Amino acid sequence: MQNASTTPKRLSILLVEDTFSERYYIASLLQSFQPDDIEFEITQCEDGLTALDTCKLHDFDLIISDWRMPNMTGIELCKRLKASNNPAFFLLLTGNDKTEDMVYAMETGADDYITKPFLASVLKVKVLAAVRLIQAKKKILENNQKLEIELNNKQTELEQAATLQQSLLPKEDLSFDNWHVKHFFEPAAELAGDIFQCFKIDEEWIGFYVIDVSGHGARAAMLSFTLAQGLSPQRMDWQLEPEVLMHRLNLLFDDPANLGQFATVILGKINIKTHQVYMSSAGHPMPLIISKNDVQTLSVPSGLPIGIDKNSQYSTGEYQLYPGEQLLLFSDGVYEVNHPQHGMFGLARFKQRCAEAKNLPANKLLKHLTYVLNLWKQNQPQDDMSLLLFTAPET
């Protein structure tokens, strides 16, 4: 009994010939020179019409057909099969040896032809060449199917990872003792290098961070996820000063493949009773303070992006938010969007758009900004865009 590894591959052949003796002779030849690793399964038909009906019921790898037959010729059979996208290799047998007939046969869709009378050795060479092509095509189709399955699995994994990443972002409409938090997140691909969060530390303090890992895709997303996990209140003591948190995050950063990855980060905490804000930055864009009167850039002490130098030093800045003021944090993907003709949107233009919308409620302010940015980049994904907006209570 043969095991699965030695079982011959099957190759189905349809032999169409109206003369019984010719059909029997060709079938015998086919059986005599089938390869050891391939088993020929031969079906016989006596005319083209019967062959056409048979092809509707069964799939064949190779069709060997005479040209001149009653009811339907081999040429007409070939036309019908090719018109229906039948993938079988079509080998035409013909007594016509004129060049124009051969050209016509190939133009009709025949893959090869043999002129009658033929030597058995010629038929063998032609059939075995066809078999090699058929086997190669099957291998390509098999590999394509495997690749498609693998790609579908990868896409599913990406979608699951993207769902997980989205779950790590703040929930909509957060509020802490009348402090309101709005945010916007638009990844450039399924997985993003941006991630941000805000959370309650205790009855007086809320913590926040915005991380922007260099690059895109799975590698950047995995690193941003690792850093976010490191900053979670369950793992990091947020009673510490922001500069200490940043230093510890920098030590946590790991680039084992030495790809030169790094991350810009801004993190801090807000006293929801006194409106004091403490922040530290690692090469991150400076936040904006939006008031009823103007928009100011907040100068936060900044060290190198994390991942560049384990010995990088960080500092903490202290600020005061007044009633009704807003603190806007964002990644560089917000203002580095490009227009095909007008170039980069730019930080100055972004600040100007914030000033134009400074009197809008928080949710409408973010909608206005993202609308303007998407118009500028013509709704084409470029870089991850993250915005995190805190609004201090009016009283």
N, C-alpha and C positions, 0 to 999 in steps of 0.2 A: 504493500500500500504506500503510495507517495504521500509525503507530507506537504504542507502548504508551500514550503520554500521551493519544492521541485515540481509542483503541479504545472504543466504547460499552460501558457496563456492561450486563450481562445481567440480566433480571428474568423469572423463570419464572412463567407463569400457567396455571392449570388451569381450563378452562371446562367446566362441567357443565350440559347442557341436553338434554332428551329429544327436542325437536323439531329436526329437521335444519335447516330454514330459519331458525329463530331462532338456532341455534348458529352457522350460517354468517354471518348478519347481524351478530351480536355480535362474532365473530372479526374480521370486516372492519372494524368500527368501531374495535376495539382497535388494529389495525395502522395505521389512519389517523391516530390521535392519539397515537402513542407519541412521547415526547420525542426530540430529536436525539441526546442523550447516553446514551440507554437503548435497548437492543434487547429487545423483547418476544419471549419464546419461549413459544408458546401450544400447550398440549396439550388435546385435546378428548375428553370422555367423554359418553355418552348417558344415564347414570343414576348414582345415588349409590353403588350397590354396586361398579360398575366403577371409579368415582372413588376409592373407599376402597382397593381393591386397588392402584390406580395410585400412591396416596400412600404405600403401603408400599414401593414400589420407587424412587420419586423424591421429591425435596424441591421444594416450590413456595413461592414468595413470596406469591402472591395466588391465592385460589380464588374464582371467580365461579360461583355455583350457583343454579339454579332451585329453588323450594320444592317444588312438586308434580311428582314423577316416579315412574315405576314402579320396582319392586324396592326402592328406598330413597329416601326424600324428602331434600330438601336440609337440612331441620332435623335429621333423624337423622344425616346425614353430618356436619353441624357438631358434633353431640353426640359422635359417635365420635372425631372428630379432636381436639376439645378435651380429651376424656377421656384421649387418648394424648399430650397436651402438644404437639400439632403447632403450630408457631409461625406458620403461614401466616395472613395477613390474610384473613378470610372475609367476602365481599360476597354478600348473599342477594338474589335476584330473586324477587318475589312479586306475584301478582295480588290478594293480601289487603291491603286498605287500612284495615282496622280497627285502632284504636289498641292494643287488647289483643293482636292478632296481632303487631304490631311490638314491643311490650314483651316478649312471649314469645320472639320471635326473638333479641332482644338478650340476654335472660336465659339463653338456651340457649348463647350464646357467639358469635353473629354480631357482627362488628365494625361492620358497616354494612348498609344494605339500600336497595333501589330498588323502588318499586311499578310494576307493569306496567299499561298501556303506558307507556313512558318515552321522553323525547326523547334524541336522541344527545348533546346538550349536557349533559344531566344525568348520563348514564353517563360522559362525559368528565371532568366535574368530580369525580365520586365516585372514579373510577379514579385520576386524577392525584393526588387528595388521599391515597388509599391508598398510591400510589407514594412520595409524599414521606415518609409515616410509615414505610414499609418501609425506605427509604434511610436515614432518620434512625436507625432501630433497628439497621440494619447498621453504621452508623458508630459507634454506641455500643458494639456488640459488638466491633467491630474495635479501638476504643480500649481497651476493657476487656481484650482479649487482649494488646495491646501493654503495657498497664499491668501485667498479671499476669506477663508475661515479664520486664519490667523489675524488678518486685518480687522475682521469683525470683532474678534475677541479683544484685540488691542483697543478698538474703538469703545467697546463696552467697558473695558478697564478705565479708559480715559474719562468716560462719562461718569463712572462711579467715583473716580478720584475727584472730578470736578464737583460732583454733588457733595462729597466729603469736604472739599475746600470751601464751598459755599456755606456749609453748615458751621464753619469756624468763624464766619463773619458775624457782626452784630445783627440782632433781630431788628426788624423795622420798628420805628416809633419808640425808641428807648427814652426813658425819662428817669431822672434821679433827683428827687426832692425839688421838682419844678425846673430842673435843668433838662433841656431837650436835646436829643442827639439824632441827627439825620446823616445818612451816608449814601454814597453811590459807588458802585463797583462794576467795571466793564473789562473783562479779560481780553487780551489780544488773541488768545487761542483757548482750547478747551481748558488748559491748565495755565495758571498765572504765577508770576513771581511776586506779585503784590499780595499782601494780606494785612488786615488791620482789625483792631478789636478795642472795645471799651467795656469796663466792668466795675462793679462796686467793690472797693477795698474794705471799707468799714462804714460806719454811720456818717462820717465826715468826708471821706475821700473816694473819688473815682479814678481809676487808672486807664491809660490808653496807650496805644502804640500804632505806628504805621511802618510796615517793612516793605522794601522794594529790592528784591534780589535781582542781580544782573542776569540778563538772558530771559528766555521764555521756555515753555514746555515743561516736561516732566521733571527734568533735573532742577530747574529753578523752583518749581512748585514743591518738590520734596524738601529742598533747603528752607523755603519759606515756612513750610509746615513744621519742620524741626525747630526753627527759631521761635515760631509762635507757641509751640508746645513748651519751649524753654521759658517763655515769658508768662505762661499761664499762672494765675494766682496760686494754683495748687503746687507749683514747682519753684516759683520765685517769690521772695519776700518783698512785697510791694510797700512795706513800711520803710524800706531803705530809700536813700536818695536816688534820683534818676541816673546820676552819673555812675553810681555803683551798679545799678541794674545794667547800664550800657556796657560797663567794663566786663561784667559777668557774661553778658550775651556775646561779647567779642571773643571771650575765651571759649564759649560753646561752639562758635562757628567752626565748621570743618569742611575742607575742600580736599578730600582724599585723592581725587584724580588730578589734582594740581591744574585745574582748568582756568585758574585766575578769577574765579567767581568772588563776588563781594556783595554786600548789601548796604543800602542806605537805610537808616532807621531814625525815627523821632519817637520819643516816648516821654511820658510824664504822668502827672497826677493833678487833679483839681480838687481844691477844698470847696465843697458845695455850700458851706456855711459862710466862709469869708471871701469866696471868689478868687482866692490865690491860686496861681498856676505855677507848677515847677516842671521844667522840661530840660531834656538833654538831646543833642542831635549827633548823629554819625554821618556827616556828609549829606544829610537830607535837605530838600527844599525848605526854606523858611516859611512858617505858617503866616497867615494873615489874620489881623484883627479887624472885623467889620463892625462899624458903628453906624449910627444914624447920620453922622456928619462926614465920615471919610473911611478910607481903607488904609491900614498901616501894615507894613511888613514887620514882623516880630523878629528881632535879632536874637536867635538862640545860640548859645555857645556850642561849637561843633568841633568834633574830632574827625579823624579819618573814617571812611566807611568801614564797617566791621568786616573782618576777614583779610584785611591788608596787612595789619601789624598787630600782633598780640599785645604789644606794649603801648599801643595808642592810648593817650590820655583823654578823658572826657570831663566836662564840667556841667553844672546845673545852673540854669537861669531862673530867676523868680519874677513873676509878672502878676499884675492885678487886672482882672476883668471887671468891668462896671456893668450895672444892670442893663439888660437888653443887648449887650455886645455879643458878638459871635466870634468863635475861634475856628478857623478853617485850616485843616491839615490836608495835604494832598501829595501825590507822587509826581515825579517829573513827567510821566506819561500824559499828564493832563495838559501841560502847556507846550510839550515838545511835539504835538501833532502837526503834521505837515499838509499844506494845500499844494496841489500839483503846480499851480502857477505862482502863488503868493508865498510859498515857503512855510517856515515854522510859525506857529501861532505866537509863541513867546510869552515870557513871564509878565512883561509890561502890559501886553494886550489882555492877558488873563486878569491881572489886577484891575485894569480899567473896566472890564466887563463885570467884575465883582462890585466896583464902585457904582456902576449904572444900576445894579440890582440890589443895592444895599438896603433899601427900604422894603424889600419883599420878605414875606414869611420864609422860614428856613426851607420848607419843602419846595416852594416856588423858586427860591434862589438857586437851589441845586438843579432843578429842572431847566431853568434859564441857562445856567452855565453848561450843562451837558448838551442842551440843544444847540447852543452856539458852537461848541467844540465838535459835535458830530457834523454840523454843517461845514465846518472848516476842513475836516478830514473826509468829507463826503461819505460819511458812514462806513468808511473802510477801516478794518482793524489795523492798528499800528503798534501801539504799546498798551500795556495794562493801564487803566485809569482808575484811581482811587481818590475819593473825597470823603472826609470825615468832618462834620460840622457840629460844634457845640454851641448852644444858645443859652446864655445866662438869664435867669429870671429877671423880670422887670423891676421887682422890688426885693 
